[in-house]
């Protein structure tokens, strides 16, 4: 789909935030409190400030363990789709179709510092380059230049539909987008690097240590959620000791799959 540069807040540009309660390292993390609000609310609030995105959707699972996520969405008036527990690619495809998406922005519910300007930077690059898929980070062997926690992926509905039909490997189904970039030439893709290189920063929530850092950053800003990545960088320069809070956390590989229900994909 071709989009004009000034087509802001287009309802066909749909942000789908995947969120579930069953995190292996920090169960229930998406509804953990951050400065008086659940983490997922912080994510949604920040994503809604994007100048491009017309709809913000939560994609959770049909598992009973994710009833709290669905209940939270209902209580806050946030659109929610419930789909497959482990086949997240199918969950995205079904949600995108339900909400008539032409462009899908994939985000995750464990990134409560996501900067809407970073989202918009990636969407703009996707539109201007006319590609099938754009991301502000890709796994090794590509070098990360965007902080962990600002990850944004943008894909056309046509490309998502093809991936949904063709992707077979477990990690391609669980991690949604690898089929788009793991074979050169299969799709027209774009890596949107960040300048300067901030790939060493970990600003996501996967462990208790990550959550402690995020809560510290929110406290610094009076538990508001309108601060930017630049504001965060200023705070970290003033308080470099904060980075030691989660410095020992090892980030998961994109080829990792959750073995707990993996038989459902086989």
Secondary structure, DSSP 8 states (H G I E B T S, - for coil): ----TT--SEEEEEEEEE--S--SSSTTGGG-EETTEEHHHHHHHHHTT-SSEEEEEEEEESSGGGHHHHHHHHHHT--EEEE-SS-HHHHHHHHHHHTT-SEEEEEETT-TT--HHHHHHHHHHHHHHT-SEEES---TTS---S-BT---EEEEHHHHHHHHHH--SHHHHHSSSHHHHSSTTSS-EEE---SS--TT-B-S-SSHHHHHHHHHHHHHTTT-S---HHHHHHHHHHTGGGGGTTTT-----TT---GGGGGGG-
